[in-house]
Structure formats: C-alpha cells, structure tokens
C-alpha cells in the first residue's frame, strides 16, 4: 500500500530548537514630535520551530534587559512628594513570548532565507527607576511610584527576516507595541528592533 504524501520525503513536519542572544534598540516616540527616547539593551532566549516544506511556525521565550532615559518633564515633572526631576532613568527586565508564522524565500541544504510575522506578549519582571533633580540629586522610585508609571505587560506586532547557515541563525526583527509599558499620555507605542544570532541544537 502506498504511503500518504505527508510521509514522503520532504512532506514530514521537521522540528528544530535552539538558543539565541543579541542586542535590542527601542524607540519611544512622543506625539508632539519634539523628542525620541532611545532604549538599548541585550537579550537571550530559546526557540522551537516546526517547519514543513516552505512554511514554518516558531515559538520563543526571550529575556530582555533595557535602559531608557526620559527628559523634558515627562509625567508632569513630579513623583511622590512633589519631587521634580530633569532626567528619569529606567532599567527594566522583561520576558518576551512571540508566536510567529513564516515562509522560506530560499531553502537550500546549508542556507535558508526566512521571512515572518506574528504577535508577541511582553511582561516586565523587574524595574529600577531613578530621577535626577537639580536640588536633590538622584531619587529612587518606590514600588507604588513605579506602579503609577508602568503597566505590567504590553502586546506587540512583530515582523522580521533571518537566515540559517548550517546550524547557525541570524535574525533582524521589528515589533510595534499595540499598547505601551508607560501609562502617561504623551508617549506613543514602542518601536523595538532586535538583532540576534543563535544556534540550532
């Protein structure tokens, strides 16, 4: 009896998993267009990919660390006991969980070119926040003050491209936030660029 086509060579789903590390760059763009805050950081994570012929689905769990400096009197220039500031510095750690679907624009035994899109949920796990005041130096925000500024999660739309060279992978991703970590009204959604390298185990 002939085997169904799905079990013939090239038709069977192929499972891969591996790890990746890299850097991220996040633009926070204000509605008034007068300022762009830039957050830079690093990241690492694991992925699992299921592919069949020229399509694939991929699930990832990534840890991200970023730092951002906010100036020009955002958040009404005041925190807690009427503490005014000139600069606000955030260091935050988050977990990103993207689910992506894509296809192979080019698929060779030792080289593959991928293009994909999807959605990502991102959760803040830890935050350090400081404000720099002319009169009082640095003030560390307490837990309640940070809760007034930050939301615990955001959702992103993600797209990207990457290539596999033998067991090594290289990716460039862009994600736009559908909501922001920051509660104030002057900030638009985040624009996150990720540059990663990794290996298929």
C-alpha positions as CSV (number, residue, x, y, z in Angstrom):
1,X,0.0,0.0,0.0
2,X,1.4,3.4,-0.9
3,X,2.2,5.8,1.9
4,X,0.2,9.0,2.2
5,X,2.1,12.0,0.7
6,X,2.7,13.6,4.1
7,X,5.0,10.8,5.0
8,X,7.1,11.0,1.8
9,X,10.5,12.7,1.8
10,X,10.1,16.5,2.3
11,X,6.5,16.2,3.4
12,X,7.0,15.3,7.1
13,X,7.0,18.2,9.7
14,X,10.5,19.0,10.9
15,X,11.1,20.0,14.5
16,X,14.1,22.2,15.5
17,X,15.0,24.0,18.7
18,X,17.9,26.2,19.8
19,X,19.1,29.3,21.5
20,X,19.8,32.9,20.6
21,X,21.5,36.0,22.0
22,X,21.7,39.6,20.8
23,X,21.0,43.3,21.3
24,X,17.9,45.4,21.2
25,X,17.1,49.0,20.3
26,X,13.8,50.6,21.3
27,X,12.5,54.0,20.1
28,X,9.9,55.7,22.2
29,X,8.3,58.5,20.0
30,X,6.3,61.3,21.5
31,X,3.1,62.6,20.0
32,X,4.4,66.1,19.8
33,X,7.4,65.0,17.8
34,X,9.9,67.0,20.0
35,X,11.7,64.1,21.5
36,X,12.7,60.5,20.9
37,X,13.9,58.4,23.8
38,X,16.2,55.5,22.8
39,X,16.5,52.4,24.9
40,X,19.4,50.0,24.4
41,X,19.9,46.6,25.9
42,X,20.7,42.9,25.4
43,X,18.7,39.7,25.4
44,X,18.8,35.9,25.2
45,X,16.4,33.1,24.8
46,X,15.2,29.8,23.4
47,X,13.1,28.9,20.4
48,X,11.3,26.0,18.9
49,X,10.5,25.8,15.2
50,X,8.2,23.4,13.3
51,X,8.6,23.5,9.5
52,X,7.0,21.7,6.6
53,X,8.3,22.4,3.1
54,X,8.4,26.2,2.7
55,X,6.3,27.2,5.8
56,X,7.1,27.2,9.5
57,X,5.8,28.2,12.9
58,X,8.1,29.3,15.7
59,X,7.6,29.8,19.4
60,X,10.2,31.7,21.5
61,X,10.9,32.7,25.1
62,X,13.3,35.7,25.5
63,X,14.7,37.6,28.4
64,X,15.4,41.3,27.6
65,X,17.2,44.0,29.5
66,X,16.9,47.6,28.5
67,X,17.7,51.1,29.8
68,X,15.9,54.3,28.8
69,X,16.5,58.0,29.7
70,X,13.5,60.3,29.8
71,X,13.8,64.1,29.8
72,X,11.9,67.3,29.2
73,X,9.4,67.0,32.0
74,X,7.5,63.9,31.2
75,X,4.9,62.6,33.7
76,X,4.2,66.2,34.7
77,X,7.7,66.6,36.2
78,X,6.6,65.2,39.6
79,X,6.8,62.0,41.6
80,X,5.7,61.1,45.1
81,X,6.2,64.0,47.5
82,X,6.3,66.6,44.7
83,X,9.8,65.6,43.6
84,X,10.6,67.4,40.4
85,X,13.3,66.0,38.0
86,X,15.3,66.7,35.0
87,X,16.0,63.2,33.9
88,X,14.3,59.9,34.6
89,X,16.4,56.7,34.1
90,X,14.8,53.2,33.8
91,X,16.5,49.9,33.8
92,X,13.9,47.2,33.2
93,X,13.9,43.4,32.6
94,X,11.2,41.7,30.7
95,X,10.1,38.4,29.2
96,X,9.0,38.4,25.6
97,X,6.9,35.5,24.2
98,X,6.5,35.7,20.4
99,X,4.5,33.3,18.3
100,X,5.4,33.7,14.6
101,X,4.4,32.2,11.2
102,X,6.6,32.5,8.2
103,X,8.0,31.1,5.0
104,X,11.3,30.3,3.3
105,X,12.1,32.6,0.5
106,X,15.1,30.4,-0.3
107,X,15.6,26.9,1.1
108,X,18.9,25.0,0.4
109,X,20.5,22.3,2.4
110,X,23.1,24.6,4.0
111,X,21.4,28.0,3.6
112,X,17.8,29.2,4.2
113,X,16.3,32.7,4.0
114,X,13.3,33.2,6.2
115,X,10.6,35.9,6.3
116,X,7.9,36.0,9.0
117,X,5.4,37.9,11.1
118,X,3.4,37.4,14.3
119,X,2.5,38.6,17.7
120,X,4.4,39.0,20.9
121,X,3.4,39.3,24.6
122,X,6.0,41.1,26.8
123,X,5.9,41.2,30.6
124,X,8.0,43.3,32.9
125,X,9.7,41.2,35.6
126,X,11.9,43.8,37.3
127,X,12.4,47.6,37.2
128,X,14.9,50.0,38.6
129,X,14.0,53.7,38.3
130,X,15.8,56.8,39.3
131,X,15.1,60.5,38.8
132,X,17.8,63.3,38.7
133,X,16.7,66.5,40.3
134,X,18.6,69.9,40.3
135,X,18.2,70.2,44.0
136,X,18.1,66.7,45.4
137,X,20.3,64.6,43.2
138,X,19.1,61.0,42.5
139,X,15.8,59.8,43.9
140,X,14.9,56.1,43.7
141,X,11.3,55.4,42.9
142,X,9.5,53.1,45.3
143,X,7.2,50.3,44.2
144,X,4.0,52.3,44.4
145,X,5.5,55.1,42.3
146,X,6.6,52.7,39.7
147,X,3.2,51.1,39.5
148,X,1.7,54.6,38.8
149,X,4.1,54.9,35.8
150,X,4.3,51.4,34.3
151,X,1.9,48.8,33.1
152,X,3.0,45.2,33.8
153,X,2.6,44.0,30.1
154,X,2.3,45.1,26.5
155,X,1.3,43.4,23.2
156,X,3.4,43.8,20.1
157,X,3.0,43.1,16.4
158,X,6.2,41.5,15.1
159,X,7.8,41.0,11.7
160,X,11.3,40.1,10.7
161,X,13.7,38.2,8.4
162,X,16.5,35.8,9.1
163,X,18.8,33.3,7.6
164,X,20.2,29.9,8.6
165,X,23.7,29.0,7.6
166,X,24.2,25.3,8.5
167,X,23.4,25.2,12.3
168,X,23.8,29.0,12.8
169,X,20.9,31.5,12.6
170,X,20.9,35.3,12.2
171,X,17.7,37.4,12.6
172,X,16.6,41.0,12.5
173,X,13.2,41.7,14.0
174,X,11.0,44.7,14.4
175,X,8.0,44.9,16.7
176,X,5.5,47.8,17.2
177,X,3.6,48.0,20.5
178,X,-0.1,47.9,20.4
179,X,-0.1,49.3,23.9
180,X,2.8,50.8,26.0
181,X,4.5,49.9,29.2
182,X,4.1,53.6,30.2
183,X,0.8,55.0,31.5
184,X,1.3,58.7,30.6
185,X,-0.5,60.2,27.7
186,X,2.4,61.7,25.8
187,X,4.1,58.6,24.6
188,X,3.2,56.5,21.6
189,X,3.8,52.8,21.4
190,X,7.3,51.4,21.4
191,X,9.3,50.5,18.3
192,X,11.6,47.7,19.1
193,X,14.5,46.4,16.9
194,X,16.1,43.1,17.8
195,X,19.4,41.8,16.3
196,X,20.1,38.2,17.3
197,X,22.5,35.3,16.5
198,X,21.9,31.8,17.6
199,X,22.4,28.1,17.1
200,X,20.2,25.1,16.3
201,X,20.9,22.4,18.8
